[in-house]
Amino acid sequence: MRGLYLLLRPRYLGIRKKLGRSYGNARKKLFLAAGIGIGFWILLFVLSSRVLTYFQSVEVIGDLLAHHLLSMVFLIFFGLLVFSNIITSLSNHYLCSDLDLCHASPVSLEEIFLSRSVHTFVDSSWMVIVFGVPVLMSYAYVYRPGPGYYFTLVHMSVALAIIASQVGVLVTLILVRLFPAHRTRDIVMLLSVIVIIALYFILRFLRPERLVDPEAFFSVMQYMSALSGPDSPYLPSHWVAESLWVYLSGSGKGNGFNVLLLWSTALAWIVISIWAAKALYFTAFSRSQEGRRRRAGRRVLELIVRMIRRPFGNDLGSILEKDIRIFFRDNTQWSQLLLLGALVVVYLYNFSVLPLEKSPLRLEYIKNELAFLNMALAGFVLSAIAVRFIYPSVSSEGDSFWLIRCSPISFKRYLWAKYALFILPMTILAEVLIVMTNYLLGVSGLMMILSSVTMLAAVSAVVSLAVGFGALYPDFKNHNPAQLSTGFGGLMYMISSALFIAIVVVLEAWPAYILMMSGVNGSWISPLQWLFVISSFLAVLTISGLASFKPIQMGIRALEKIE
């Protein structure tokens, strides 16, 4: 056990040192992140409490709804934890740079495996704390259980996380034994994306909004049976939910059997993982060191690369070609396009099932109002996509940035080339979201033109902000695009982009209302109103133009100051 302690100690010392020497900007970022996290907790707690309070007000089935929701929450957490542990285990057990040193040290194979399993458990279980605590505390706030609820929640959540961790570690061990680690990572990422998309579609197509539709109340019990379908008494998440519901409902039933079942299962999975590690871990680790063969690029990719290189020349075109090839070679990046496709499908589906005919307002009003609000929603969606795919594009250069710094390529050409690379696909996506939703809503031609032109101007600003902030806050040491987009610079970009979208919507709100009322009622627009409408639209174009040029200019100056 001393070897296990020595293997775990460097991680602990590293965290303590990092927290202890936080000062200046690092401490400000820490406080800012903590403030945002607390704000997110409060928001999630309030929303969950409102939902549970509403459930309580529903006679007969209110508690049944809350009970099923609790089971679904733990089922989702358990599934996400398993996938998270599979992905994290690949890195911690097989791909970390210090594993060669660990295997060469005088410690047993089981101690190395256990230490890496502890790292995997810690790295993957933070999600339960971030997303789970506000939801589960809202149950305590609404149902007022005794202290036994909190004690059971803590120790059974730990047991559930242990089971998920060991299942993920064992699945990874078997996969790496069968395939090299790099190929296993690709397989796992693709499977994860497919499963997430499937769950997303299933949840959306269940149409949970029918629960608040009185006309569909007769089918509520059928709906609840559909929701409870994935739950099973053989799943650990079910044991946790049932144990907690004993305290929430005040039934007084004993939950000792579920507690014993959960902890015995957790300990059994640990023992099974150790047995499997003795037989498979060293062989699997050896396979993880195998090289990765590359296949020739596909014809479509080669065609795309040639089309992009042509307008930018050989020097700048080579840099953009490198970005495209890296993107499509990394399955963790291009597979997210599948998620993006699912998002677009569900986004459009939501508008196709809106019960507009039940609105007390005139149908023309509600359609045009939704079309106008859709501009803001589509803008926020584009901002979220840009922070993931566009914002990290400068930092993703890594150490090769210094080659660009010393080359005859100016930063002005470099950043505007990044802008040109992303503007076309983002524009296509934006117009698809706007035009298709307007078509599904059946809006007037005036609103179709207004929203399309506005989004055309807004998408240019969104892309420019992403490129500019990526140059203002570069991190050439971090090679993980997902982590780059969640850093301080990504947060500043999202705030700025959201502020820009909000300003555009506010400026166009009243002019759009004037034009809409004129089209619906056939009323006359006075010269003063026309002046106001034209001034507002010119202000939107001016702000969009400034937001399209100023961020990149600031990014150019920031990159030129780097030495």
N, C-alpha and C positions, 0 to 999 in steps of 0.2 A: 504493500500500500504506500510505502514511502516513495516508490517510483511514480505512482499516480499523483501524489502530492507535488513532487518536483515538476512533473509535466504540466500541471494546472497552474502552478505558481507564476510563471512568466506572464500569462494572460492577465492574472489578477494585478500583478505589479504594473503592467503596461496601462491598464485602465486607471489605476490609482494615480500613476504619474501624469497621465494625460489630463485627468480632472484636477490634479493638484497644481499644475502649472498653467492653467487657463487664466489668461489675463488679456486686457485690452480688447481688441476686436473679437478674439476667441470667446471671451466671457460675454460680450454683448450678444454674439450669435447664440451662445448657450441660453442666455436669458430670453432672447427672442423666440428661440425654438420652444423653450419651456412655456412661454406665454401662449404661443400658438397651440401647443398641445393641450394646455389647460382649457383654452377657449373651445377647442374641438371636443374635449370631454364634456364641458358644460352644455354645448349644443346638442351632442348626442344624448346626454342624460335628459335634457328637457324634451327632446323629440320622443324618446322612448317612454318617458313618463306620461306624455300626452296620449300616446297610443294606448298604453296600458290603462290609463284613466278612462279613455273612451271604451275600451273593451269591458271594463267593470260596469259601465253604464248600460251595456247591452244585456238584457235579461236572458236567462236560460243558458245561452252559449258564451257569455262574456268570459267566464273563467276557463272554459274549454279553449277559446281562442288564445288566451294568455298561456295556457299549458302547452298547446301545440307550438306556439311561437318560441317558448323556452326550449322545447325539444329541437326545433329547427335551428335555433341559434347554436346550441352545442353540437348538433350534427354538422353544421357548416364549419364551425371552428375546428372540429376534429378532422374533417376532410382537408381543410386548408393547411392545418398543422402537418398532416402526413405529407402533402406535396411540398410544403416548405422544408421539411426535414430531409426529404429525398434530395432536393436541389442543394441545400446547405451541406449535407453529408458528402456529396460529391467533391466539394471543395475541401472540407475539413479532413476527410479521411484519405483522399487520393491525390489532390492537386495542389496542396499547400507547399510552398517552397522549403519549409523547415522539416518536412517529413523524412527526407534523407538523413538528416542529423538525428531525428528521433529514433529511426530504425537502426542507426549505427550505435546508439547509446546502450549502456548495460541495463536496460529495463525489459520486462517481458512484453510479448506481443499483446497480451490481454490488457496490460496497463496502458499501452499506446492506444489501443482501440477504445478503451473506456474513457480516456482523457479526451479523445476526439469526439466521442459520443456526448460527453458533458458540454463541450464547446458547441456542438450542434444543437443540443437541447436549449442552451442559453440563447444562441443566435436566433433560433426559430420561434421561441415561446414569447417573445416580446409582443407579438401580434395580439395574443390573448389579453395582455394587460392593456394595450392601447385601445382595442376595440371592444373588449369584453367587459371591463370594469364599469363603464358608464351604463351599459345596458342592464347588467346584473344588479347594479346599485339602484336603478330605477324600479326594478321589481321589489327591492327592499323598501324603497320610499313609498310605493303604492300599497303594498300588502302588509307592511309593518310586521315582519317575522321576528322571532326571538334571536338571541345571540347564537344559537345553534346553527342558524342559516349561514352566518359569516364564517364560522369555523368549518362547516361542511363545504362551503364554497371554496375556501382556500385549499384545504388538503385534497379534495376530490379533483379540483382543477389541476393541481400538481400531478396527481396520478394520471389524469387524462392526458396531460402533456407528455408524461413519461411514455405512456403506451404509444401515442402518435410518433414520438421521437424514435422509439425502438422499432416500430413498424417501418418508418422511413429509412432508418439506417440498415435494417435487414434487407429491404427491397433494393436499396442501392448496392449493398454487398453482392447480392445475387446478380444484378444487372452488370456490374463491373466485372464479375467473374465470367460472365458470358460475352461481354463486349468490352473494348477499350474504354477508358473513362471519358475521353472526349466524345466518342460516339454515344455513350450512355447519356451524357449531358444533353446532347442534341435530341435523343429519343425522349428523354424525360421532359424537356422543355416543350416539344411538340405535343406530347400527350397532355401536359398540363394546360396548354393553350386550348386544346380540343375539349378537355373536360370543363374548363371554365366557360367556354363558349356554349357548350351544351347546357350547363347549369343556368347560364344567363338566359338562354332561350326558353328553357323549361319554366323558370320563375316568371318571366315576362308573359309567356303565353298562357299561364294560369290565370292571368288578369286579376290580381288581388283587389283592384278597385271595385270589383263586383260585391265585395263584402259590405260596402256602404251604399249599395243600390237597393232601395226597398223593393223594387219590382222583381229583383232577382233573389229575394230572400228565401224563396221556396227551395232553391238549390244549394243553400249554404251547407247543409249536412253533406251533400255530395262533394262540395268543394273542400270541406274539411277532411273528408276521407281521402281526397286526392293529395292534400297537403301532408297527411300522416303516412302516405304510402312509403316514402323512403325510410321512415323510422322503423326500428326493429328492436325487440327486447334483447337481442344478442349483441348490440352495439354498446361500447362503453359510454358514448354520449347519452344514450337512453338511461343508463344507470345514474349518471350525474343529474340529469334533468328530473328524474323521478325522486331522487333523494332530496333535492332542493324544493320540489313541489310539496313535499310533506310539510316543510316548515312554512311555505307560502300559503298553503291552503288551510293550515291549522288542523289537519285531519287527525293528528296524534298517532298515525301509524309509525311503526318502527322502520328504519332504513338501514339497519345493521347488515342485512344480507347484501344490499347493493354496495355498501362501503367495503365489506369483506371481498365481494366479487371483484370490485374495481382494483383494489390494492393487490390482491393475489394475482390478478391478470397483469398488472404493471410489473410486479416482481418476476413473474414467469417470463415475460417478454425480455427482461434484462438477462435472465439466465439463458434463454434461447439464443439471444444475440451473442453472448459470450461463447457459447458452444459453437455457433456458426462461425464466429471470428477465428476460433482455434483451427477450424478446418479450411476456411476459405480466404481469410483476410490477407495473408501474406501473398498468396497467389494472385488475388485480385489487385493488390497494390503493385505487384510486378507487372501485371497486364496494363495498368494505368500509365506506365512509363513508356509504352509503345508509341511510336511516331504516328502521325495522322496523315493519311494519304489525301491528296487533293485531286479532285476531278476537274477536267477542263470546263471552262465556263460555257454556259448554254448559249445557243445562238441568239436568243432574245436578249440576254444580258449583253452580249457582244454588240448587238445592234444598238441598244440603248447607250452603251459607252461611246460608240463611234458618233452617234448623233449629238451627244453632249460635248465631246472633245472638239468637234468641228468649229463651233462659234467662239470658243475660248482660247484656241491655240494650243500648241503642244505643251507649253510650260504649265499654264493654269489648268488646262484640260487633264494633265496627268494627275494633279492633286485631286480634282473632282472624280476622276476615274478611280483613284484609290479609295475615296470615300464610298463610292457605289459598290465596288467589289467587296470591301470589308463588310458593308451592311448586309449584302446578300450571302456572304460566306458564313456570317454569324447567325446561327439559327435562333439565338436568343433575341435578336433584333428583328429580322424579317418576319418571324412568326407573329410578332405583335401586329403586323398588318392584318392577320386573321381576326384578332380582337377588334381592330379598327373597323373591319368589314361588318362584324357582328354588331358593333355599336351603331353603325349607320343603318343597318336593317331594322334594329329594334327602335331606333330614333324615328324612322319613318313609320314603323308599325304603330307606335304610340299615337301619332296623328291620325292614322287611318281608323282607329277605334274610339276616337273621342265622341262622346254622346252629345253632339252639339244641338241636336233637335230637342233635347230636354232642357236647354237653357231658357230662362225666362226672358232673356234679351232677344232682340231681333237678330235673326240668323246672319244677316249681312254684317251687323256690328261685330258680333262675336268672332266671325271668321277673320275679318280684317284686323281686329285687335290681337288675335292669336298670331296672325302672320307677322304683325309688328313685333310682338314679344319674342317671336321665334328668331328674329335677327339677333337679339341679345343672347338667347340660348345658344344659337349656332356660333356666335362669337366666342362664348366661353368654351364651347367644345373645341373650336379651332385653337384657342389659347392653350388648352390642356394638351392637345396633340403637338403643338409647336414646342412646348417646354420639354416634351419627351424626345422628339426627333430633331428639332432644329437647334434649340439652345445648346446642346452638348457638342455641336459640330466643330466649334473652334477648339474646345478643350480636348476633343478626341484625337487631335493631332499628336498629343503626347510629346515625347522627346524630339520628334521630327519637326516640331514647331521651329526649332532653331535653324533648321535647314531652310525653311521658308523665310525666317528672319534675315538670313544672310544671302538669300537669293535676290535676283533683280526684280522679283515680283513685288509690286507695291502692296501695302495693306489695303489700299483703296480698291485695287483690282481684286484682291483676294476676298474681301468681305462682300463686295457686290457680286462676285461670282457665286458665293455661298447663297446670297439672296436669290439670284437668278435660278439656281439649282432647285430651290424649294418653292418658288412662287407659283410655278405652273401646277404641280400636283395639289398644292393647298387651295389654289383658286378653283380647280375642278371640284375638289371635295366641298368647298364652301357653296358653290353654285348648285351642286347636286342637292345638298341639304336644303337650301332655300327654295329652289325651283320645284323640287319634288314635294316638299311639305306644302307649298302654296298650291300646287296642283291638287293634292289630296284634300286640302281645305276648300278649294274652289273659290279663291279670292278674286277680286277684281283685277283687271289688267293694270290699272294704275298702281295698286299695291305690289303686284308682281314686278313691275319695272322699278319701283322705288326700292324695294328690298334687295333686288338683284344688284342694282348699281351701288347701293350703300355697302353691301357685303363685298363687292369688288374693291371698293376703296378701303374697307376695314381689313381685308385679308392682307393687303400690301403692308399696312401698318403692323399687323400682328407678326408677320414674317420678319420685318425689319427690326421690331423690338426684340424678337428672339435672337436674331443674329447679333444685334448690338449688345444686348445684355450678356450674351455668351462671350463676347470679346471684352466686356467690362469686368467680368468675374471669371476669368479662365482658371482652370485647375488642371495643369498638364501632368500631374502625378497620378490622378485618379483615372483609371481606364474603364470604369463602369458607367455607361451612359445613364442608367437608372439612378445611381447615386448622385451623379452630377445634376440631374434635373430636380432633385429634392434638396439641394443645398441652398445656401443663403442667396446666391445669385438667381437661382430658379424661383425662389420665393419672391424676390424683388421683381422679377419679370412678370410673374402671375399677378402681383398686385398692380403693376403698371398697366398690364394688358387689360385687366378687369376694369381699371379706372378709365382707360380709353374707351372701352366698349360702353361703359355706363354714360360717359359724356356724349357719345354719338347718339345713344338711344334717347337721352334727355333732350338734346338739341332737336331731334327729329319728331319728338312726341306730339307737340302741338301742331306743327305744320302738317304732319301726317293726318292728324284728326280733322283739320280744316279741309284737306283734300278729300278725305274719306266721306265726311258729312256732305260735302258738295256733290260727290258722285252718287251717294245713296239717296239724298233728298232732292237733288237737282237745284240746290240753292246757289245763289250768286256769290262769288268771292270778290270782296272789295279791294281796291288798289292798295290800301294799307295792309290788308291781309296778304296780298301777293308779295308786297315788299318784305313782310315778316317771313313768309315761306322761303323766298329766294335767299334772304340773308341767312336764314338758318341752314339751308343746304350749302351755301358757300362757306359758312363756318365749319360745317362737317368736312367738306373737301379740303379746307385749309388745315384743319387739325390732322386729318388723315395724311395730307402731304408732309406736314412737319414730322408726324410720327413715322413716316416712311423714310425720311432722310436723316433726321437728327440722331437717332440711336446708332446708326451705322457710322456717322461722323464721330460720335463720342467713342465708339469702339475702335475706330482707326487711331485716334489719339492715344487711347489706353494701350493698344498694342505697340505703338511706336515708343512708349515710355519704358517698356519692358527691356531690361538689359541682362 
